[in-house]
Amino acid sequence: MRFTSNHDVANGVENLEKSMKFNEETLGLILIETGAGRAVYDAGHLTLYIVEGAPYPPVPSFTVECLNAAKRRLLEGGCKIVVERDNSLYFRDQ
């Protein structure tokens, strides 16, 4: 099984509004979507997902052929799943 970067990165924050202000006013990132406790930015070569909730450092996103098999492999390899949605996982290496 191969994990291929899809140029998405997620970052968990406690305060979405504060983070949005920083990303827009300080970094000059372009907001492309908001909703459901998240903001999505065009950050040039990557798409940055800011997710409100428990804070966590930036997490890369990969595309895989079979999400369930990928999840199993990551957990067996000692990774922690940080965000899990219907068709995506964000993980952290332990």
Beta strands, then each sheet from edge to edge (+ up, - down):
strand 1: 4-13
strand 2: 30-35
strand 3: 38-42
strand 4: 47-52
strand 5: 56-63
strand 6: 80-85
strand 7: 88-92
sheet 1: 2+ 3- 4+ 1+ 5-
sheet 2: 6+ 7-
end
